[in-house]
């Protein structure tokens, strides 16, 4: 009896599961069918309104809103919305004109209603659309939306306020920025910073006092935004931050000062190569390279002897970015450098760039100062560990003029292989003038 009951239970269970699977299958397919029919109707409606509404926008013709008045949240409503947003992204009409149409058709009013009482998804979507339309009447609602329980709604509201750029929102955005700098989980800090930065100089009166905030995170992030705004008048507020107790604040202050590129900032920045934090020194190297100028070379050369390879690499890249203008200052620093080990380390770092290689072409420059600077720089380099590239160049450089000048450079370098190289060049170089120069150099070396 018990076996018969067990069989019934199994059969009923299998039948129930089968029915559930069939029901689920039917429900899924009905849902797919409904979506398919919806999107099909939407595509038809889009094509319809593109043929009429988009043409009016392209021709800057007045739009009769009564002709496009449809039921809210219907397929036609969605189609008109898509066509209008698409016209903004395609540049078919100005954002102001399209926003005016949205306003007259009742879309902005609907978005505002959704941001106040819609579902979480609808609140976020409404905030995003209001930001794209740059609707100033939504500013107050978006400010309140920054306190929404849902983080994604708060995030979109902040981004939209940055797009609208309504002065009424600056104070609230700065308040959220201060909170996000200390607690990034409330609102993504990057989003808040971007929105505040879009207000440019209008945000400075509220940002500058934050440079003295008790939280080092707030001080650093405020300096970061001020640097992105790059207003020259803020340099006096940023320079004292180079002495901040927190390395992260000093890094951001250095970066901000570099963005402004004010001449008064160079000397305080040059002093920062002695900073106790290697990450600060790394940023100083990058900033000096961005600011440019011959005066940046001496502190950058000093950083080539830094204990951290990251700092040395940044200094090399910075010097390399300065191009030929760095050569005279670089030569002067090398000639005045008494520490042979430090000089050899500097040359070793320079060998990883094209700085020394570029000097070969300078040997035949029309500018006599460039020729002399290149010659002396290569002599200094050859006497400090860069003999290899000079030896290779005098043997294989394609320009006979360069090879000839390199013969005179080699004659001033103290290296045990110099005489053998000159002898080889005097016998095998395919250019008569280069061979004659090498023979002359050898004769002079014999006379010494």
Secondary structure, DSSP 4 states (H G I P E B T S, - for coil): -HHHHHHHHHHHHHHHHHHHHHHHHHHHHHHHHHHHHHHHHHHHHHHHHIIIIIHHHHTTPPP-GGGG---TTSHHHHHHHHHHHHHHHHTSS-HHHHHHHHHHTTHHHHHHHHHHHS-HHHHHHHHHHHHHHT-GGGHHHHHHHTT-SSHHHHHHHHHHHHHH--GGGHHHHHHHHHHHHH-TTTS-HHHHHHHHHTTTHHHHHHHGGGGG-SSHHHHHHHHHHHHHHT-GGGHHHHHGGGG-SSHHHHHHHHHHHHHHT-TTHHHHHHHGGG-S-HHHHHHHHHHHHHH-STTHHHHHHHHTT-SSHHHHHHHHHHHHHHGGGHHHHHHHHHHH---HHHHHHHHHHHTTSSHHHHHHHHTT-SSHHHHHHHHHHHHHHHTTT-HHHHHHHHHH-S-HHHHHHHHHHHTTS--TTHHHHHHHHHHH-S-HHHHHHHHHHHHHHHH-
